[in-house]
């Protein structure tokens, strides 16, 4: 049994005179003890609503939430044993940073020395130990965010909810804190869910990532799996930097397999053996499918696909080469530099085993082979 | 502003002076009048230089007014006390009712919420005379006529909407997440209200309270109709100086000075709170 279980959660916002907003739709999700989960999605996808329902500031329209086997969706926030860091920091203005953090420990009835020991430890971790006696109004946004984070992490709670915990921090500090927070969470086996729209942050901090869009959970998996085995077109086009190349291809039966093509140069033979029954059924029935190829899986320099280069960028450790082929934009990522200029024609190599094929409803019917 | 031309600065200074003189002159004149006898006041042409007298203030404080028609008892100090009791009573009641209501309107969206809030505000739009006649009739029926309770109650028409709408704005300015954070730390919403929301809106509540105190203090018509002599505030009490033997301008002026002073001090004090209250927004994340 999971630490946190959300069962068919629905959230509908109704306001008079306006159409109801269905923010979260039949969300099922189970988080294990000690696991760090990221809710990733664009703004308005329902990730913050989900977090706030777990914290208890939004009611659940339908469904249930259980934390450590206790049903919590009817409990007031105070009794859920949940700690949260808010996106807007929400520090108490009349209290110093130290008091703000210590405040979270008040209900735990610890000795004064224990409180100050804990406050100082967490303050050192997020590098705010030099501003403990300052008031929130005089410290920067990034510092306020770290205070808010410290105030959540200092508590003993069953679950830690972090809403965009590092959005305001400088990149360098962000990288350092990510590492420290991750090891703190791991060391104390804390279960945490954080909301972010930053894929790098999600991959760096989370064990598993929930990708949400339009209030619907698209996929809940590790970063590697999201990249290699996207559940649908949305995940394929959302995850990865740059995201997967998507091309619409014509489907033709060819012996026991299928031939996918997007123009004379771009054709692939997919053998029927690697496909399951359902995938074969879909491919036999539809005239066209969406096909996805990870940019990292494309070879550059030789191959059957002729691409007219649009841009060739060296990013210091990899090249992003974008070009046009059969009316589609293809991006390849390779670890070395090549001497291609815009307008040149370069050959790209795409192996049929690296194709992800998506059915007409957007669901992935065949994943690319990993390796 | 820094590169304003000399002419511009002179013009601005002149305009400010003009406005200041226009609005401040009557107050200065009243102050001067309060130190003159009726004869000195009614002199034509009036003089700026005169021999000041404290007779007006003495008469007010002792309660004995000597006129040509004989000695007249005046109850000015009693009126001043009434003003104080009625206004502070009204403000305390309005704060007790208005602050929780303002919080509810700011935090919760409920059916007819906006309508109720607007209806309460609309009490300020209606001319008091509109409601006074029916009000005085059923105040007589209820036995509330000429009681402190009755007047404090009717003053809610003045104080409650003011407090409700000002304080509501302050509550809306406080991020609800500050209360949420407090509640997650193991506190109920009522604790979040009393320990977080009210203290944070403190300057706003103080400003609204002081402002409505001034409005209640300055009210005339409600007390004129609903209160008899011993419950009347200064605004109505000043009518006593229109006597059979003439209008006692000197005493009126002194009475005005005495009754304006507390509200003027309050206004100066509230100004500080208003500024402090308005800067609360800067604290938000």
Contacts between the chains, C-beta under 8 A, distances in Angstrom:
chain1	res1	chain2	res2	distance
A	15	B	109	6.9
A	16	B	111	7.9
A	55	B	180	7.2
A	55	B	184	6.3
A	56	B	183	8.0
A	56	B	184	7.8
A	57	B	176	7.9
A	57	B	180	5.3
A	76	B	183	7.2
A	76	B	188	6.8
A	76	B	189	7.4
A	77	B	180	6.9
A	77	B	183	4.5
A	77	B	184	5.1
A	78	B	183	5.4
A	78	B	184	7.0
A	78	B	185	7.6
A	78	B	186	4.8
A	78	B	187	5.6
A	78	B	188	6.1
A	79	B	186	7.8
A	80	B	184	7.6
A	82	B	184	6.2
A	83	B	184	6.5
A	84	B	180	7.5
A	84	B	181	7.0
A	84	B	184	5.4
A	86	B	177	4.3
A	86	B	180	7.0
A	86	B	181	6.2
A	87	B	177	7.9
A	88	B	175	5.3
A	88	B	177	5.3
A	88	B	284	7.4
A	88	B	285	4.3
A	89	B	285	3.9
A	90	B	175	5.5
A	90	B	177	3.7
A	90	B	178	4.5
A	90	B	180	6.9
A	90	B	181	4.8
A	90	B	285	6.6
A	91	B	178	7.4
A	91	B	285	7.3
A	92	B	178	6.4
A	92	B	181	7.9
A	92	B	182	7.5
A	92	B	196	6.9
A	93	B	200	6.6
A	93	B	280	8.0
A	93	B	283	4.4
A	94	B	199	6.8
A	94	B	200	7.6
A	103	B	182	7.9
A	103	B	185	6.6
A	104	B	181	8.0
A	104	B	185	5.0
A	106	B	185	6.7
A	106	B	186	7.6
A	107	B	185	5.8
A	107	B	186	3.4
A	107	B	187	7.5
A	136	B	283	7.0
A	137	B	282	6.9
A	137	B	283	5.1
A	141	B	285	7.1
A	144	B	285	5.9
A	148	B	181	8.0
A	151	B	181	7.2
A	155	B	185	7.3
